[in-house]
Amino acid sequence: MRNHNVTIGIFIVSGLALFTLVLFTIGNEHKAFSPHVDLHTEFANISGLTKGSDVQVAGFDAGEIADIEVPKSPSGRFRLVLRIDQRLNPLVRTDSLVTVDSEGIVGDKFVQIHGGSANAREAAASTTLPSKEPLSLADLLESSNDLINGANGTMKGVQGKLDGTLDAATKTINNANDLIVGIKQGKGTVGMLLRDQTTATEIQQAVANGEQATVSVKQASASLKHASGQADALVSDFASRGLGGKVDQTLLSARGAAGNLDSISGQLHQTMTEALGEDGRGVDAGGNIQQSLSNLTETTGNMAADTEALKHEFFFKGFFKHRGYYSLADLDPTTYRNDRVFTNPDNGRAWLEAARLFEQTSNGQERLTTEGKLQIEEAIAELGDGALNGPLVIEGYSSQSDSGTQLAASHSRALLVLHYIHARYQVDLRNIGAVALRNTPPPGVHKETWDGVCIMALKASS
Amino acid sequence: MIGIFDFVGAVGLFGLRVIGSVFRIPFELEQIWRHIGEAGVRSLALVLSAGLALGVVMTLHTRGALVMFGATAMIPKLQSLGFFVEIGPLVAALLVAGRVGAGNGAVLADMRATEQIDAIEALSMDSFKFLVVPRVVACVIALPLLTVFMDFCGILGGYLSEYTLSHISLHLYLTRAFQGMQWSNFVPPTLKALVFGFIIGTISCFFGYTTNEGAEGVGRAATSSVVVSSLLIILADVILVKIIFLTFPGSAT
């Protein structure tokens, strides 16, 4: 019976002890049994804080909210009584800021008293500390929304600019691709160099020669080294055989021979002086040669004039006309318009419009477009297989209002096309010419005006 | 339907009679003491083992969700709060209802069937005062104590479970378990067990004391004691929680 009573006693005492232990543990958690200081602060929005919510001082668990006084009017503020451990009171200064913080996303709200400045006075009991209103999640989301909208607008702007940049980059890449394809197909000077087997062979030969030369230099160097060795051996041999005296004797003999040679040279100089000296008219041989060359030049000039005169002479005109004596390098627009050779309707013509052929560069100059280059190639193809073998004339036209600009533009356009054809097809420059015809094509081609270029291939029979 | 009201009225009067008899002499302290041993000490092993197991299981269930939210520091607090506020009092009451309630009902029904109660009455003793009141008082005293034991075993089980997963120290676990804990989270729910004890004692004694149906009545009294006690405990819990929230608003948040 006694043991039974003891057991029951232990049960009751243990239960009560545990109960008391929990009470004290919770009490200690709330600093209920330690000296404390009551401080005050005010909030317009207490953001879910309740009586008993935790209070931290500089992140240290310091106490709890002892009381919350509700404001009497909407303009009033909630007055919180913060009960904190007296040991932490020195950390709290009169300028310590009070905020409402949260223990993570799912944690409780608590009051945070931030450490004040060292110069400020220690907050005495019942001091009202300054506070900072809590930032609600809704405010945060609203700010985030504004931020995202701003970022979205910026992204759209950047996207527009990026699209433009990408278009330009794509265009550049396409141009580069065209260029590379053209080069691969052997178009242009670079393409020709890459595709020309002769050039490649020559380069290979040059490299091989270089390698051979290097080998030769190496061999020569080795030979030199060998010769140096032999020379050393020879000098040693000479020294060993006592040939120094004999060499001196030989040198003396050579000196004598040199004296004789000098005497012969003097006699020869005298003979030459006499031969090149002034003749009976007082003119030396150089003057006579110079005079002869001058006479020859004059004769050649006279012959050129005579030949030019012969071109226009009745009897010889037909011959020169049949043979052809025009230089395409210096075609005169007036002659060009009136000469039947160029105005012959049977000549092959390809009319190319300026709008598709050229584009303006940033400095106001014109250049060929990709489409324009294709048009030129198509035009050459249309003119026939023999177009590149016979004379070609590029007629430049411009519809500018100003006559000076008209001439300059038509000349520039003709040259642009000429250079492209020369570079593209390697046409002999003697067989291609350019002429600036402002805006008026020659008669007989059935066009009043033109703005662009006309590629004219002379008929073979003309 | 009338039977239900008849039962409610009878139980109500029986309970009032118990309350009225508690404060009348003789207090039957020896009987109370003896029944505390029966209801409390002998239920202790059951409560401790159940609390420990529940603590382990609860941590295993809640840990995953809290880890997902990055709130591992809240595992001890959730464990302590869960046991102090609800699991401790309720599970302890249900366990005691199963063990003690059935015992009280069966013993008193048997005494009634074997005319032992009549014999006590024949000795000019107040059988109600002698048999019923000490049992109810013992349940009222023992259940809060058993609840406290259950709370601690639950926290201990939670700690053991958490320790195997994160090797957290006991000091840190207990610090976190009691961090932010209010008295209203512990005292009112523990005192709630007083009511549960009263319900267990009153219902079980009512079925045992009022039954007079022989051996068959003994079994029915035992079964009814457990079923009705458990049901009333859960229903009373709903009401008591609401009362606690009204009395201690801080504990509702």
Interface residues (C-beta under 8 A of the other chain):
Chain A: H4 N5 T7 I8 F11 I12 S14 G15 L16 L18 F19 V22 L23 T25 I26 G27 E29 H30 T50 K51 G52 D54 D61 G104 I105 V106 G107 D108
Chain B: W33 R34 I36 G37 G40 V41 L44 F69 G70 A71 M74 F84 I141 A142 P144 L145 L146 V148 F149 D151 F152 L174 F178 Q179 G180 M181 Q182 W183 N185 F186 V187 T190 P249 G250 T253
